[in-house]
Amino acid sequence: MAYAINHVHIRSADPHASAAWYEEHFGAKVLGAREVMPGTITVSMDAGGPVRLNISSKPEGTPDDRAAAELNRLGLEHFGFDVDDIDADMARLEAAGVRVVLPITEVAGGTRLSYIEGPDDVLIELVQRRD
């Protein structure tokens, strides 16, 4: 059997507010919101590709532990969006007050990338591939 990533899942204090952020900044679309696991709400989103973005509330009684959105963390460090014009996207995000973790950087092969902090301390990479 061939495997494909089905979704990226984020845990949030306010999944509806987080979903609104992804709608505003990346044009993601809410597919629905429902109780998937008992006592939690999951907002499922189309983020423009084959992989869904799910944002869930935290179960009652679980700790409020958070991890900072920083590069080189163990575990799931970040996820990324392909972009056509990284300069325009970064200018728009910075003007909206989004924290830049790594400014636009060119890597081997001419790919340009940058990292920002999304809601819920999520690290997000923007990737513009060389034409």
C-alpha positions, 0 to 999 in steps of 0.5 A: 500500500502506498501512503500519503499524508492525510492531514496536519493537526493543530491543537488550539485554545480557540480553533475557530479563531485559528481557522479565521487566521488561516482563512485571512492570511492563506485563503484556507476554507473551512470544510466543517466543524464538529465534535470528533473526539468527545469534548473537543471541536475540530475545524477541518480546512482546505488549505489549497492542496491534498492535505487537510488542515485540522484545528481542534480544541484541547480536551478538558483537563489537559495541561496548557503546555505550549512550545515556542514557534522556533526553528530546530525544535524536536518533533513536528517542527513546522509545515509549509505553504507553496507560494508564487511571490514570497516577497509580496506574501511576506510584505503582506504578512509583516504589515498584518503584524505576523511575527517573522521567525526567519526572513526570506532566505535563498537556499541551494537550487534557488528556492527561496523560503521564510518562516513565520509564526502562526496562531497557537505557536505554530511555525509555518514555512513559505516556499517559493520554488525556482521557476 
